[in-house]
């Protein structure tokens, strides 16, 4: 009998989250804000939880991915508006009375206060109850239609569990009422006690299903609208990352590229001129790896990957003036942190963009060569290391057999550079930096 896969937390850090702009509802261009198409606060909380805790079990990843794929194919519309859900949840989250007599007395006192001093408490209670009854009725109809549409669907068990609560005899009578707006004070008190006290636990489970539906429908519809694909999770021992038609989800009209990293070629050494697209390609790769571990759709045609322990990047490392660290020293500390994680035997994806750009060209060349050579010994990890120091690529060809070399080219048209953003095999031979300087007339401006 095969041993079950071990489960653990997906390892990353704030630098990586910032590099890839993954989190933050209000952070401009964040991946979270891109996927946040939910209508409910519960859905938003669930979405954030998924973003903060990627999965490390292949079965769990594929199960969640299958749910997103299923809801994308259904083309469903979330049945309630944000205002409806907010009113319903505000009512259900508030505490009810411990027993029915107390609930009746509480309602009677509230109504009396409303008549004497225009207290709005009873009116708000009544409005909240009606909002909850209406929302639960709409949800019950939606769930019945969902199950009837596909009785063998992957979400049927969760839907039926929620339906069992909504179809409980006492609640079913309440939801079936024809004119709830005509309920008497006693009826309001009885129904309020039923929803907020006697069925409180069951309705919390129903609200969890509502939050899940909000996320699955919203993300599924977003994936369908953008033509995104789904990633298949493989066991860690397969040691592969394969992506066809990779794009950055936040870049409109992006050019798709394909990439394969596996045990015998687990390191990509990426070269190309500045502005050729190296950083965007690396971010697209990192975002896809992260989303794939969440079980989310990815901005690619197809993807298969071995489950990893974590993801680290070094793309936008800043200096730390409070610690007296220069940009170069901050880069060195970053590489040191990643090296410690890699040396512990963890299966990681590592992205280094323009190593040691904070120092002189000679040290950057030597450092890039030494660090890349050292990391290439770790076959359990997957690496992408980029640089515009193409001489390092030529030197590395002679040292390791598990490196793949690719570049993003620069095409000159009428003396001006154009960037196709299409990955090609080999090491870049472009030398366009001085041409760009001359095209911008910088030397002429200085001489004048």
GUSELO-607380 format. One record per residue (C-alpha): residue in one letter; x, y, z. Coordinates in steps of 0.1 Angstrom, whole numbers, padded with zeros to 4 digits, always signed. Layout:
BEGIN
aXYZ...
END
This chain:
BEGIN
x+0000+0000+0000x+0014+0034-0009x+0021+0059+0018x-0002+0090+0020x+0014+0123+0009x+0026+0144+0038x+0009+0177+0043x+0026+0209+0054x+0023+0246+0050x+0034+0261+0017x+0066+0280+0024x+0071+0316+0011x+0077+0350+0026x+0067+0387+0023x+0094+0395-0002x+0080+0369-0026x+0044+0380-0020x+0055+0416-0028x+0076+0406-0058x+0047+0388-0074x+0021+0413-0061x-0001+0385-0049x-0020+0399-0019x-0040+0431-0011x-0075+0439-0020x-0067+0475-0025x-0032+0471-0038x-0030+0482-0074x-0027+0454-0099x-0026+0427-0072x-0035+0391-0082x-0059+0390-0053x-0078+0421-0065x-0079+0405-0100x-0096+0374-0086x-0118+0392-0061x-0152+0389-0080x-0172+0379-0049x-0204+0394-0036x-0202+0385+0001x-0179+0393+0030x-0178+0356+0037x-0167+0349+0002x-0140+0376+0005x-0127+0360+0037x-0126+0326+0022x-0108+0339-0009x-0082+0356+0012x-0077+0324+0033x-0071+0305+0000x-0046+0330-0011x-0027+0330+0022x-0026+0292+0025x-0017+0274-0007x-0020+0236-0006x+0007+0210-0006x-0013+0179-0012x-0018+0169-0048x-0052+0153-0042x-0066+0184-0024x-0052+0207-0051x-0068+0186-0079x-0101+0184-0061x-0103+0222-0057x-0092+0228-0092x-0119+0204-0104x-0145+0225-0086x-0134+0257-0103x-0134+0239-0137x-0169+0226-0130x-0184+0259-0120x-0166+0276-0150x-0184+0252-0173x-0218+0257-0157x-0218+0295-0163x-0239+0302-0132x-0248+0336-0118x-0246+0341-0081x-0282+0341-0069x-0281+0370-0044x-0269+0406-0045x-0242+0419-0021x-0268+0440-0003x-0291+0410+0002x-0264+0389+0016x-0251+0417+0038x-0286+0422+0053x-0291+0384+0058x-0256+0379+0074x-0259+0409+0096x-0291+0395+0111x-0279+0359+0114x-0246+0369+0130x-0263+0388+0158x-0273+0368+0189x-0308+0356+0196x-0327+0349+0228x-0321+0317+0248x-0357+0305+0248x-0390+0313+0231x-0406+0331+0260x-0376+0354+0262x-0377+0360+0224x-0415+0369+0226x-0409+0392+0256x-0379+0408+0238x-0399+0415+0207x-0429+0428+0227x-0407+0452+0246x-0390+0464+0214x-0424+0470+0197x-0436+0489+0228x-0405+0511+0227x-0410+0517+0191x-0445+0530+0198x-0435+0551+0228x-0402+0567+0218x-0399+0558+0182x-0372+0532+0189x-0362+0514+0156x-0350+0482+0172x-0381+0462+0165x-0383+0474+0130x-0347+0465+0123x-0353+0431+0138x-0382+0425+0116x-0364+0437+0085x-0334+0415+0093x-0357+0385+0097x-0374+0391+0064x-0341+0396+0046x-0328+0363+0060x-0360+0344+0051x-0359+0359+0015x-0322+0351+0011x-0325+0316+0024x-0354+0309+0001x-0335+0321-0029x-0306+0300-0019x-0327+0269-0014x-0342+0273-0049x-0307+0277-0064x-0293+0246-0046x-0322+0225-0058x-0317+0236-0094x-0279+0230-0090x-0285+0194-0079x-0312+0188-0105x-0289+0201-0133x-0261+0176-0124x-0270+0150-0097x-0235+0136-0099x-0217+0169-0099x-0186+0175-0076x-0204+0199-0054x-0236+0179-0049x-0227+0166-0014x-0221+0201+0000x-0253+0213-0017x-0274+0185-0003x-0260+0191+0032x-0271+0227+0030x-0305+0217+0016x-0310+0193+0045x-0309+0224+0068x-0331+0245+0046x-0356+0218+0041x-0359+0210+0079x-0397+0209+0086x-0399+0240+0108x-0377+0261+0085x-0394+0249+0054x-0427+0263+0067x-0411+0297+0073x-0395+0299+0039x-0428+0288+0022x-0448+0316+0038x-0467+0336+0011x-0469+0370+0029x-0442+0372+0055x-0446+0410+0056x-0479+0404+0074x-0464+0384+0103x-0476+0393+0138x-0453+0401+0166x-0457+0366+0180x-0449+0351+0146x-0418+0373+0143x-0406+0362+0177x-0411+0325+0170x-0393+0327+0136x-0366+0348+0150x-0360+0323+0178x-0359+0295+0153x-0334+0311+0129x-0310+0327+0154x-0311+0302+0182x-0325+0267+0175x-0310+0264+0139x-0280+0287+0144x-0254+0260+0140x-0270+0245+0109x-0274+0280+0093x-0238+0287+0099x-0230+0257+0077x-0254+0270+0051x-0236+0304+0051x-0203+0286+0046x-0217+0269+0015x-0229+0303+0004x-0194+0317+0007x-0179+0288-0012x-0204+0292-0040x-0195+0329-0041x-0158+0321-0046x-0163+0291-0070x-0187+0309-0093x-0168+0342-0093x-0134+0326-0100x-0148+0301-0124x-0166+0327-0145x-0134+0349-0145x-0114+0319-0158x-0139+0312-0185x-0141+0349-0196x-0103+0350-0199x-0098+0316-0214x-0075+0305-0186x-0066+0268-0180x-0061+0246-0150x-0031+0230-0135x-0028+0193-0128x-0009+0185-0096x+0016+0156-0096x+0035+0139-0068x+0066+0158-0056x+0089+0130-0068x+0080+0136-0104x+0100+0169-0102x+0084+0187-0131x+0069+0221-0140x+0054+0222-0175x+0034+0252-0187x+0020+0257-0222x+0010+0292-0233x+0021+0309-0200x+0010+0346-0196x+0008+0371-0168x-0028+0373-0157x-0027+0410-0151x-0011+0419-0184x-0036+0425-0212x-0028+0412-0247x+0002+0392-0232x+0022+0369-0254x+0021+0333-0244x+0053+0312-0238x+0059+0276-0230x+0084+0262-0205x+0094+0229-0190x+0116+0223-0160x+0123+0187-0149x+0148+0166-0130x+0175+0166-0157x+0170+0202-0167x+0157+0218-0135x+0173+0252-0140x+0165+0279-0166x+0192+0305-0173x+0174+0334-0189x+0192+0362-0207x+0181+0391-0228x+0183+0429-0229x+0165+0452-0204x+0129+0457-0214x+0129+0424-0233x+0105+0409-0208x+0126+0388-0184x+0111+0401-0152x+0075+0398-0165x+0081+0363-0176x+0095+0353-0142x+0066+0369-0124x+0042+0351-0147x+0059+0319-0139x+0059+0325-0101x+0022+0336-0101x+0012+0305-0120x+0031+0282-0096x+0015+0299-0066x-0020+0299-0081x-0016+0262-0091x-0008+0253-0055x-0040+0271-0045x-0059+0249-0070x-0069+0281-0089x-0071+0286-0127x-0038+0299-0143x-0032+0322-0171x-0020+0294-0194x-0033+0269-0219x-0023+0239-0199x-0001+0232-0169x+0012+0202-0149x+0035+0205-0119x+0050+0185-0091x+0038+0198-0057x+0065+0219-0041x+0072+0228-0005x+0074+0265-0013x+0083+0294-0035x+0110+0321-0031x+0118+0350-0054x+0143+0379-0056x+0130+0403-0081x+0125+0438-0065x+0148+0437-0035x+0152+0472-0020x+0179+0486+0003x+0172+0489+0040x+0184+0523+0053x+0171+0515+0088x+0196+0486+0090x+0223+0504+0070x+0220+0479+0042x+0229+0489+0007x+0210+0475-0023x+0238+0451-0030x+0240+0439+0006x+0202+0434+0007x+0206+0412-0024x+0233+0392-0007x+0212+0386+0024x+0183+0376+0001x+0204+0350-0017x+0217+0337+0017x+0181+0332+0030x+0171+0313-0001x+0203+0292+0000x+0196+0282+0036x+0161+0270+0026x+0174+0251-0004x+0202+0235+0016x+0177+0221+0041x+0164+0197+0014x+0131+0213+0007x+0115+0211-0028x+0114+0248-0038x+0108+0269-0068x+0133+0297-0068x+0133+0329-0090x+0163+0352-0092x+0160+0382-0114x+0193+0400-0123x+0215+0387-0095x+0237+0413-0079x+0227+0443-0100x+0237+0465-0071x+0274+0460-0076x+0300+0464-0104x+0298+0443-0136x+0328+0421-0127x+0315+0412-0092x+0280+0407-0107x+0295+0383-0133x+0315+0363-0108x+0287+0362-0082x+0261+0351-0108x+0284+0324-0121x+0292+0311-0086x+0257+0312-0072x+0241+0296-0103x+0267+0269-0103x+0262+0261-0066x+0224+0261-0068x+0224+0238-0099x+0236+0210-0077x+0201+0208-0061x+0181+0187-0084x+0150+0186-0062x+0143+0223-0068x+0133+0243-0099x+0152+0275-0106x+0149+0304-0130x+0179+0328-0129x+0180+0358-0152x+0207+0382-0162x+0217+0406-0189x+0254+0396-0184x+0253+0371-0212x+0290+0361-0207x+0279+0342-0176x+0256+0320-0197x+0285+0311-0220x+0307+0301-0191x+0279+0281-0174x+0274+0259-0205x+0307+0243-0198x+0300+0235-0161x+0266+0219-0157x+0244+0195-0178x+0211+0203-0160x+0209+0239-0172x+0185+0250-0200x+0194+0283-0217x+0168+0306-0231x+0165+0343-0240x+0140+0369-0249x+0152+0386-0281x+0155+0421-0292x+0146+0428-0329x+0160+0459-0346x+0137+0477-0370x+0150+0509-0387x+0176+0512-0360x+0151+0509-0331x+0145+0480-0308x+0113+0459-0308x+0106+0432-0282x+0086+0402-0294x+0084+0387-0259x+0088+0352-0273x+0111+0328-0255x+0139+0313-0277x+0165+0287-0269x+0201+0297-0263x+0219+0327-0249x+0211+0363-0260x+0236+0379-0284x+0219+0413-0284x+0240+0443-0278x+0215+0472-0280x+0222+0492-0249x+0244+0518-0266x+0221+0520-0296x+0192+0530-0273x+0214+0556-0256x+0223+0570-0291x+0187+0569-0303x+0176+0590-0274x+0202+0616-0283x+0217+0617-0248x+0253+0623-0260x+0242+0651-0282x+0223+0668-0253x+0254+0666-0231x+0277+0679-0258x+0255+0709-0265
END
